[in-house]
């Protein structure tokens, strides 16, 4: 299952993001992209998890958690 992660800090690394999700199960892929909104750099990413139940647990467990000072927005992608 693909999970969308919004509001990532520019300081967040792939390994940090992967580590947050691996607590809930096996992660097959992680990507981070950056875009600009109103002149402010904001990041988003996608995490691919192999099992849907692990992905659902990660979505519930990480929604509105803080990573590198930002509140994550985690949704099914």
N, CA, C and O atoms as a DFTB+ gen file, in Angstrom:
308 C
 N C O
     1  1       0.844      -1.178       0.000
     2  2       0.000       0.000       0.000
     3  2       0.889       1.240       0.000
     4  3       1.910       1.290       0.686
     5  1       0.488       2.220      -0.768
     6  2       1.202       3.488      -0.817
     7  2       0.613       4.446       0.202
     8  3      -0.604       4.601       0.300
     9  1       1.494       5.087       0.961
    10  2       1.097       6.042       1.989
    11  2       1.697       7.399       1.630
    12  3       2.891       7.505       1.352
    13  1       0.870       8.417       1.637
    14  2       1.335       9.781       1.392
    15  2       1.670      10.429       2.733
    16  3       0.900      10.339       3.689
    17  1       2.830      11.081       2.787
    18  2       3.261      11.773       4.004
    19  2       3.473      13.239       3.656
    20  3       4.348      13.577       2.859
    21  1       2.674      14.097       4.252
    22  2       2.773      15.526       3.993
    23  2       3.371      16.279       5.163
    24  3       3.468      15.768       6.279
    25  1       3.767      17.504       4.878
    26  2       4.329      18.429       5.865
    27  2       5.661      17.950       6.429
    28  3       5.934      18.113       7.618
    29  1       6.489      17.361       5.570
    30  2       7.829      16.949       5.996
    31  2       8.752      18.161       6.097
    32  3       8.671      19.085       5.289
    33  1       9.600      18.145       7.066
    34  2      10.629      19.170       7.201
    35  2      11.672      18.979       6.111
    36  3      11.945      17.845       5.718
    37  1      12.262      20.067       5.610
    38  2      13.353      19.925       4.650
    39  2      14.543      19.157       5.248
    40  3      15.383      18.642       4.509
    41  1      14.610      19.082       6.569
    42  2      15.713      18.381       7.233
    43  2      15.497      16.876       7.316
    44  3      16.430      16.145       7.649
    45  1      14.295      16.393       7.024
    46  2      13.996      14.970       7.152
    47  2      14.680      14.174       6.048
    48  3      14.572      14.507       4.868
    49  1      15.388      13.116       6.447
    50  2      16.092      12.268       5.480
    51  2      15.250      11.036       5.152
    52  3      14.293      10.712       5.855
    53  1      15.627      10.364       4.075
    54  2      14.958       9.123       3.694
    55  2      15.055       8.087       4.804
    56  3      14.083       7.391       5.095
    57  1      16.220       7.984       5.420
    58  2      16.410       6.975       6.470
    59  2      15.568       7.294       7.708
    60  3      15.056       6.378       8.351
    61  1      15.418       8.563       8.046
    62  2      14.562       8.942       9.176
    63  2      13.105       8.581       8.905
    64  3      12.421       8.024       9.763
    65  1      12.645       8.905       7.705
    66  2      11.263       8.622       7.347
    67  2      11.019       7.111       7.316
    68  3      10.012       6.629       7.834
    69  1      11.933       6.378       6.713
    70  2      11.829       4.922       6.678
    71  2      11.768       4.352       8.096
    72  3      10.959       3.467       8.374
    73  1      12.603       4.846       8.974
    74  2      12.653       4.364      10.352
    75  2      11.334       4.546      11.089
    76  3      10.946       3.688      11.883
    77  1      10.644       5.649      10.836
    78  2       9.342       5.882      11.472
    79  2       8.335       4.814      11.065
    80  3       7.541       4.357      11.888
    81  1       8.366       4.420       9.810
    82  2       7.383       3.472       9.294
    83  2       7.779       2.023       9.560
    84  3       6.904       1.168       9.697
    85  1       9.068       1.729       9.637
    86  2       9.507       0.353       9.870
    87  2       9.092      -0.174      11.241
    88  3       9.066      -1.385      11.457
    89  1       8.773       0.713      12.151
    90  2       8.259       0.305      13.456
    91  2       6.963      -0.494      13.279
    92  3       6.648      -1.364      14.092
    93  1       6.218      -0.194      12.213
    94  2       4.913      -0.813      11.987
    95  2       4.952      -2.005      11.039
    96  3       3.981      -2.757      10.953
    97  1       6.066      -2.187      10.321
    98  2       6.161      -3.309       9.391
    99  2       7.176      -3.048       8.301
   100  3       7.858      -2.024       8.300
   101  1       7.269      -3.991       7.368
   102  2       8.262      -3.919       6.294
   103  2       7.933      -2.807       5.295
   104  3       6.813      -2.699       4.796
   105  1       8.947      -1.991       5.024
   106  2       8.835      -0.889       4.071
   107  2       9.602      -1.289       2.814
   108  3      10.771      -1.667       2.891
   109  1       8.943      -1.204       1.654
   110  2       9.615      -1.581       0.419
   111  2      10.237      -0.399      -0.321
   112  3      11.195      -0.578      -1.072
   113  1       9.701       0.810      -0.117
   114  2      10.243       1.970      -0.822
   115  2       9.862       3.251      -0.088
   116  3       8.800       3.338       0.530
   117  1      10.752       4.249      -0.167
   118  2      10.513       5.568       0.432
   119  2      11.020       6.625      -0.542
   120  3      12.132       6.518      -1.060
   121  1      10.204       7.640      -0.789
   122  2      10.636       8.770      -1.607
   123  2      10.251      10.071      -0.902
   124  3       9.257      10.130      -0.178
   125  1      11.050      11.102      -1.125
   126  2      10.757      12.442      -0.606
   127  2      10.920      13.412      -1.767
   128  3      11.914      13.377      -2.492
   129  1       9.935      14.270      -1.927
   130  2      10.043      15.326      -2.925
   131  2       9.740      16.652      -2.249
   132  3       9.076      16.696      -1.213
   133  1      10.227      17.723      -2.838
   134  2      10.017      19.050      -2.265
   135  2       9.244      19.901      -3.260
   136  3       9.415      19.754      -4.470
   137  1       8.413      20.772      -2.766
   138  2       7.701      21.724      -3.599
   139  2       7.584      23.027      -2.834
   140  3       7.816      23.068      -1.625
   141  1       7.228      24.083      -3.530
   142  2       7.138      25.392      -2.903
   143  2       5.685      25.856      -2.874
   144  3       4.991      25.830      -3.890
   145  1       5.243      26.276      -1.703
   146  2       3.901      26.820      -1.533
   147  2       4.061      28.215      -0.942
   148  3       4.614      28.374       0.146
   149  1       3.586      29.204      -1.644
   150  2       3.656      30.594      -1.165
   151  2       5.080      31.005      -0.807
   152  3       5.289      31.771       0.133
   153  1       6.051      30.503      -1.546
   154  2       7.443      30.862      -1.313
   155  2       8.112      30.115      -0.176
   156  3       9.281      30.356       0.122
   157  1       7.383      29.211       0.461
   158  2       7.941      28.443       1.572
   159  2       8.134      27.000       1.113
   160  3       7.196      26.373       0.620
   161  1       9.341      26.474       1.272
   162  2       9.616      25.092       0.883
   163  2       8.912      24.147       1.841
   164  3       9.062      24.251       3.059
   165  1       8.135      23.215       1.274
   166  2       7.450      22.206       2.077
   167  2       7.727      20.871       1.423
   168  3       7.862      20.782       0.203
   169  1       7.808      19.853       2.222
   170  2       8.127      18.542       1.675
   171  2       6.986      17.565       1.792
   172  3       6.120      17.680       2.659
   173  1       7.009      16.611       0.905
   174  2       6.069      15.510       0.980
   175  2       6.793      14.253       0.529
   176  3       7.848      14.320      -0.101
   177  1       6.227      13.138       0.851
   178  2       6.858      11.892       0.465
   179  2       5.844      10.784       0.348
   180  3       4.662      10.947       0.648
   181  1       6.348       9.648      -0.099
   182  2       5.529       8.454      -0.191
   183  2       6.299       7.293       0.393
   184  3       7.511       7.165       0.220
   185  1       5.558       6.449       1.091
   186  2       6.127       5.247       1.683
   187  2       5.300       4.075       1.172
   188  3       4.071       4.106       1.216
   189  1       5.975       3.056       0.693
   190  2       5.306       1.854       0.214
   191  2       5.537       0.744       1.229
   192  3       6.674       0.377       1.524
   193  1       4.429       0.213       1.762
   194  2       4.512      -0.886       2.725
   195  2       3.889      -2.126       2.102
   196  3       2.899      -2.032       1.376
   197  1       4.469      -3.286       2.387
   198  2       4.048      -4.525       1.743
   199  2       2.679      -5.018       2.198
   200  3       1.899      -5.501       1.378
   201  1       2.374      -4.906       3.477
   202  2       1.124      -5.433       4.008
   203  2       0.166      -4.303       4.371
   204  3       0.545      -3.347       5.048
   205  1      -1.082      -4.425       3.911
   206  2      -2.072      -3.377       4.149
   207  2      -2.347      -3.135       5.633
   208  3      -2.538      -1.993       6.051
   209  1      -2.369      -4.204       6.429
   210  2      -2.646      -4.003       7.857
   211  2      -1.511      -3.251       8.542
   212  3      -1.762      -2.477       9.466
   213  1      -0.267      -3.460       8.112
   214  2       0.859      -2.698       8.656
   215  2       0.761      -1.239       8.220
   216  3       1.044      -0.326       8.995
   217  1       0.356      -1.036       6.971
   218  2       0.211       0.331       6.456
   219  2      -0.879       1.078       7.218
   220  3      -0.701       2.243       7.572
   221  1      -2.011       0.414       7.473
   222  2      -3.088       1.059       8.220
   223  2      -2.646       1.407       9.643
   224  3      -3.002       2.459      10.174
   225  1      -1.869       0.513      10.247
   226  2      -1.355       0.782      11.595
   227  2      -0.409       1.984      11.575
   228  3      -0.432       2.809      12.488
   229  1       0.417       2.082      10.540
   230  2       1.349       3.208      10.417
   231  2       0.592       4.513      10.220
   232  3       0.939       5.531      10.818
   233  1      -0.440       4.487       9.387
   234  2      -1.238       5.691       9.149
   235  2      -1.852       6.176      10.458
   236  3      -1.773       7.358      10.791
   237  1      -2.456       5.265      11.187
   238  2      -3.076       5.629      12.468
   239  2      -2.039       6.067      13.496
   240  3      -2.256       7.026      14.237
   241  1      -0.918       5.364      13.536
   242  2       0.091       5.632      14.550
   243  2       0.920       6.886      14.326
   244  3       1.430       7.476      15.278
   245  1       1.055       7.294      13.063
   246  2       1.925       8.434      12.763
   247  2       1.177       9.720      12.419
   248  3       1.789      10.784      12.328
   249  1      -0.137       9.633      12.228
   250  2      -0.909      10.830      11.917
   251  2      -0.738      11.865      13.026
   252  3      -0.961      11.569      14.199
   253  1      -0.344      13.073      12.651
   254  2      -0.144      14.211      13.559
   255  2       0.988      14.017      14.557
   256  3       1.035      14.710      15.573
   257  1       1.901      13.090      14.289
   258  2       3.110      12.963      15.112
   259  2       4.147      13.957      14.603
   260  3       4.103      14.365      13.442
   261  1       5.063      14.339      15.456
   262  2       6.094      15.308      15.096
   263  2       7.355      14.601      14.613
   264  3       7.837      13.664      15.249
   265  1       7.883      15.061      13.481
   266  2       9.158      14.584      12.952
   267  2       9.956      15.804      12.514
   268  3       9.503      16.574      11.667
   269  1      11.122      15.978      13.078
   270  2      11.982      17.138      12.772
   271  2      11.234      18.466      12.929
   272  3      11.441      19.403      12.158
   273  1      10.360      18.530      13.945
   274  2       9.670      19.767      14.262
   275  2       8.382      20.011      13.491
   276  3       7.723      21.024      13.725
   277  1       8.002      19.130      12.588
   278  2       6.776      19.307      11.819
   279  2       5.757      18.228      12.162
   280  3       6.124      17.077      12.399
   281  1       4.479      18.596      12.189
   282  2       3.399      17.629      12.393
   283  2       3.124      16.919      11.079
   284  3       2.797      17.564      10.083
   285  1       3.253      15.602      11.066
   286  2       3.042      14.827       9.844
   287  2       1.564      14.734       9.494
   288  3       0.705      14.691      10.375
   289  1       1.284      14.704       8.208
   290  2      -0.049      14.450       7.665
   291  2       0.070      13.157       6.883
   292  3       0.653      13.135       5.799
   293  1      -0.476      12.085       7.423
   294  2      -0.287      10.751       6.851
   295  2      -1.628      10.217       6.361
   296  3      -2.584      10.111       7.129
   297  1      -1.689       9.882       5.071
   298  2      -2.925       9.385       4.473
   299  2      -2.621       8.255       3.494
   300  3      -1.500       8.111       3.007
   301  1      -3.640       7.469       3.223
   302  2      -3.508       6.425       2.205
   303  2      -3.317       7.115       0.868
   304  3      -4.076       8.016       0.508
   305  1      -2.296       6.687       0.132
   306  2      -1.960       7.330      -1.143
   307  2      -2.637       6.676      -2.248
   308  3      -2.473       7.081      -3.399
